[in-house]
Amino acid sequence: MSGMSAVKLRGPEKTITRAMREARIAYWVIIPFFVYIAIWNLLPLLLGVLMGFTEYNALTMPTWVGLRNYIRFFTQGDYLTLLWRQVWIGLICLSLNTVLSFLIALALNIKSRAKGFFRTSMYIPAIAAVSVTSAVFVSLLDPLTGGANRFLAGMGIDPITWNHSQFWMVFWVVVYFIWRAIGPATIIWLGGLQGIDPSLYEAAEVDGASAIKKVRYITLPGLRFVASYIILTGIIAVMQMFDIIMFLTAGNPFGQTDTLMFRIYRYGAVTFNLGMAGAAGTILGIVTLLFAVVYFKIVLHREAREDA
Amino acid sequence: MKKVIFVAFFAVVMMFVLIGCGNGNGATLTIPYIGLTDGQIEVATDLGEMDMPYNRYMYGLRRAIEAELDDFNIEFVDWGWAETLDAQQRAGIAAGTAPDIVVGEIFMPTYANEGILRPLPQDIVDTVNPSFLIRDPNGVPVAVALRASVFMLFYNRDLLEAAGFDSAPRYWDEWQTMSDAITELGNGEFWGGGVPSFPHAGGALRATPFFRQNGTDFFMNGQVMLDDPRLQEALEFIRSMDRNLPPGMGNAADEGPMWNAFEEQQVIAFVVNGTWQATGAERNNMNWGVAPLPIPRGGQEGNCLVAAMYVAVPEAAANPEASFDIIRIALRDELSSIWLDDTVPSPRQDIVSNPARWSHNPPLAQAMEAVAGGQVTGLASFPQNDAQIWEIINTRVLARTTITNDPIENITAEALADINNLLS
């Protein structure tokens, strides 16, 4: 019996496997990045959402106003018009950029000594500062001395007062957007094109497929995921677009090219209506998320249907 | 174990590195004891430009401050101007690190309305002309302009003479007639000129004198005056004058082309601008002249302060007395009179009331006479959402007036509805 009293009862040994040890190390490595994201992304996001429930101009303490800013967004002023304008201008920019960049990628996907030059040329606008290149565009559009009207005059066409027309200012916003964004999209399309197995084209060649059929049945299905990436990131980009509007049109003529994101920027950094900026920003974020989710669902649905 | 320690160390280092990177430029965070917020720091390091009055003033001010307030560690911070400066100051105020002196122009009435500024000591108030003060809603002076200008009518004598005119217009209808004639003669090569309606504060500032000449303003006695027939009449005048500006120039977001067209290309006969325009005209060897702004028949003199450099001491200032001392230094005669060399009015009442000090300079004399009555103020300010309301006025009233042919009554009624929403 005495021997039995000497027995120590111990719980089961903790067994740490190699995989668990590696996972711990991985967590330690990842933690700083999570902390960084939490501090610099999640916290401002949360504060922005909270601000939407306040009235705040950064001079006096914020006042809690509940849903008032959200109610105003949907019932007063022109916020819905601004949201709609953000969507349709963004849609034009995104669709034209996606199609044109694809066509250019097809054209650049050839064996030629000059292809490096052309690819680089396509990308250069994307690395130039928006503030600088948009200033060039603005000077081109000067009604009196701008290059655009001088060009028209050379063609015998009457000058256009660009900044008096919503149509023309949106036109130039789209041109500028595509000029800047087409390079990166083209490079991504090109990456996708070069990832398609060449033997598929060779097989199609043997079967006598035309160029259009090769694009239809080999190229496009092979670029499905690349297209998803370009369109998803494009949706986010155009729904956040404000710098081009700010530099090129400043919302003119008389607010006809003003967009929700540009308004949010002004409320946040120029006119200090921070409560409304928070509410409008939250709504724009939700709308953007909805667009992205709907598009993602469509892609997944199509994929599932094709797999079936 | 060594591996775990290494990884933990690596993780901590990475966290600090990443947070450090996220801190932007990594500048030292020094809270200023006394901050003079403007681009003025550049002045002291740019002695090559000391012949310019602006720089002489700023450098003299800084030297005096540093000599006389040697008990303080003074940090001069360069926070730009306009929206940039406003944003920086508000960030400081919100974070509890407000500068001891805040500076600004069109947003300073908002600071005053919010009650965040300390009342100016009486000796400062007594030193300056009342035109240069901003008062809080209780009528207490809380900010003072170290300098300010007013608008005038600058003209190109050559273009006037080409059209058979030898003197500046005194009334709106005379100006309209002259400007129409010059535009017609110019036939697309040169223009008569009119009242700019830039879709930003530059437009509102230049349009405001014409409302005041008609006895009204955008906001008076607690009322938005957009439905005032006198204001609508002035808008009609601004619209009819706009056809004498090159297409798209009067309501462009960028002011630059208009001033270039006047001084460099010399293709616009009349511009409405501050007294500094005299310097630009001289620089470009123009045959120029200047006159008070034309007024409507039966109207009154009216103007608006522009390029005002207001300073004030916020309630949150850590050293209010020393800050007021800085303002006293900035208003001393030996410094304040430097502005006269720049054709810019000084706020000192003893200078304003002494024509011997400025009558030799015609544009300055006209500006001084305009402010002497003490009634000229900056833009009107609204009790709340001031900046958003001005945005509506700038774009959907002024710019729309000259861009479209929409009835003025419709333009003002739609804007009034939106403004009332912001005031409700």
Interface residues (C-beta under 8 A of the other chain):
Chain A: R24 I25 W28 V29 I31 P32 F33 V35 Y36 I39 W40 N57 A58 L59 T60 R72 Q76 G77 D78 V138 D142 P143 L144 T145 P159 T161 W162 N163 H164 T249 A250 G251 N252 P253 F254 G255 R266 Y267 A269 V270 T271 F272 N273
Chain B: K3 V4 V7 A8 F10 A11 V12 M14 M15 L18 I19 G22 E83 D86 A87 R90 A91 I93 A94 T110 Y111 E114 G115 I116 P199 H200 P246 P247 G248 M249 N251 A252 A253 D254 P257 A261 N385 A387 Q388 E391 T395 R396 A399 R400 I403 T404 D418 N421
